Structure formats: structure tokens, C-alpha cells
Amino acid sequence: MAMSPQAVVFGIQSIMRLGNAAKRAYQDQKLDAGFTAPAIDTANLTTPERAVKIVRIAMQNDLLPREEWVESHDL
């Protein structure tokens, strides 16, 4: 069964639009999602090493999403 070139181009454009819409919906979902930061006593943040340790503990206890933190803070 042969298809016209216009139908093929239309199909490809439709798939691209669907992908872009899905990407936007995913981004909107992530941006609208609530974020709960762990309660951190800033008096304990005397050194950068201590701050990283507190963040690691929060990630291990599932109080901080590891993937998002690592990507955005280059750990």
C-alpha cells in the first residue's frame, strides 16, 4: 500500500507534536509538584562537608529526591 509524501510528512509532524505536548505535560507536572525540603538546622552547617553529609542523610531517608538533587547540584 503506497502512501503519498504529504501523508508521511503529516504523520511525522503529528508524532513530533505529540512528543512535544507530552514533554510539556511532564514538565508542568514536575513544576507543579510540591517539594518538601528536609528541616535542616543551619547552625550545624559549619563546613561544606557537613552540609553535604546532611544532604546525603536526607537522600538516604527519602526526604530529598536524589536524582533531582544530583542533577541540579553536580554532586
ZALUM-130009 format. One record per residue (C-alpha): residue number from 1; chain; x, y, z negated. Coordinates in nm, 3 decimals. Example, Ala and Ser with C-alpha at 12.3 -4.5 7.8 and 13.67 -1.06 7.14 Angstrom:
BEGIN
+-----+----+---------+---------+---------+
|   i | ch |    east |   north |      up |
+-----+----+---------+---------+---------+
|   1 |  A |   1.230 |  -0.450 |  -0.780 |
|   2 |  A |   1.367 |  -0.106 |  -0.714 |
+-----+----+---------+---------+---------+
//
This chain:
BEGIN
+-----+----+---------+---------+---------+
|   i | ch |    east |   north |      up |
+-----+----+---------+---------+---------+
|   1 |  A |   0.000 |   0.000 |   0.000 |
|   2 |  A |   0.159 |   0.325 |   0.113 |
|   3 |  A |   0.132 |   0.650 |  -0.081 |
|   4 |  A |   0.171 |   0.996 |   0.053 |
|   5 |  A |   0.470 |   1.201 |  -0.064 |
|   6 |  A |   0.231 |   1.453 |  -0.220 |
|   7 |  A |   0.074 |   1.180 |  -0.435 |
|   8 |  A |   0.418 |   1.066 |  -0.555 |
|   9 |  A |   0.522 |   1.423 |  -0.641 |
|  10 |  A |   0.190 |   1.481 |  -0.818 |
|  11 |  A |   0.239 |   1.163 |  -1.022 |
|  12 |  A |   0.593 |   1.262 |  -1.124 |
|  13 |  A |   0.481 |   1.613 |  -1.220 |
|  14 |  A |   0.195 |   1.470 |  -1.426 |
|  15 |  A |   0.431 |   1.241 |  -1.616 |
|  16 |  A |   0.666 |   1.533 |  -1.684 |
|  17 |  A |   0.377 |   1.748 |  -1.812 |
|  18 |  A |   0.259 |   1.464 |  -2.035 |
|  19 |  A |   0.611 |   1.424 |  -2.176 |
|  20 |  A |   0.640 |   1.797 |  -2.245 |
|  21 |  A |   0.300 |   1.800 |  -2.415 |
|  22 |  A |   0.398 |   1.503 |  -2.632 |
|  23 |  A |   0.724 |   1.674 |  -2.726 |
|  24 |  A |   0.542 |   1.995 |  -2.822 |
|  25 |  A |   0.288 |   1.800 |  -3.026 |
|  26 |  A |   0.568 |   1.617 |  -3.210 |
|  27 |  A |   0.749 |   1.945 |  -3.280 |
|  28 |  A |   0.428 |   2.108 |  -3.405 |
|  29 |  A |   0.363 |   1.809 |  -3.630 |
|  30 |  A |   0.713 |   1.831 |  -3.780 |
|  31 |  A |   0.694 |   2.210 |  -3.824 |
|  32 |  A |   0.352 |   2.192 |  -3.990 |
|  33 |  A |   0.450 |   1.908 |  -4.222 |
|  34 |  A |   0.512 |   2.006 |  -4.580 |
|  35 |  A |   0.863 |   1.996 |  -4.716 |
|  36 |  A |   0.932 |   1.913 |  -5.076 |
|  37 |  A |   1.275 |   2.018 |  -5.189 |
|  38 |  A |   1.412 |   1.846 |  -5.494 |
|  39 |  A |   1.432 |   2.051 |  -5.810 |
|  40 |  A |   1.796 |   2.148 |  -5.842 |
|  41 |  A |   1.942 |   2.324 |  -6.140 |
|  42 |  A |   2.164 |   2.586 |  -5.978 |
|  43 |  A |   2.376 |   2.611 |  -6.292 |
|  44 |  A |   2.517 |   2.267 |  -6.202 |
|  45 |  A |   2.631 |   2.382 |  -5.859 |
|  46 |  A |   2.970 |   2.499 |  -5.976 |
|  47 |  A |   3.162 |   2.337 |  -5.689 |
|  48 |  A |   3.077 |   2.237 |  -5.331 |
|  49 |  A |   3.149 |   1.875 |  -5.424 |
|  50 |  A |   2.886 |   1.891 |  -5.699 |
|  51 |  A |   2.632 |   2.036 |  -5.455 |
|  52 |  A |   2.697 |   1.756 |  -5.205 |
|  53 |  A |   2.665 |   1.498 |  -5.483 |
|  54 |  A |   2.325 |   1.639 |  -5.586 |
|  55 |  A |   2.206 |   1.630 |  -5.224 |
|  56 |  A |   2.324 |   1.268 |  -5.189 |
|  57 |  A |   2.137 |   1.167 |  -5.503 |
|  58 |  A |   1.823 |   1.337 |  -5.370 |
|  59 |  A |   1.858 |   1.149 |  -5.038 |
|  60 |  A |   1.907 |   0.816 |  -5.217 |
|  61 |  A |   1.591 |   0.872 |  -5.423 |
|  62 |  A |   1.393 |   0.961 |  -5.106 |
|  63 |  A |   1.338 |   1.316 |  -5.228 |
|  64 |  A |   1.510 |   1.459 |  -4.922 |
|  65 |  A |   1.478 |   1.318 |  -4.567 |
|  66 |  A |   1.832 |   1.203 |  -4.486 |
|  67 |  A |   1.810 |   1.228 |  -4.106 |
|  68 |  A |   1.688 |   1.586 |  -4.107 |
|  69 |  A |   1.945 |   1.698 |  -4.366 |
|  70 |  A |   2.241 |   1.530 |  -4.193 |
|  71 |  A |   2.149 |   1.670 |  -3.851 |
|  72 |  A |   2.093 |   2.024 |  -3.970 |
|  73 |  A |   2.387 |   2.045 |  -4.213 |
|  74 |  A |   2.653 |   1.844 |  -4.029 |
|  75 |  A |   2.736 |   1.607 |  -4.315 |
+-----+----+---------+---------+---------+
//
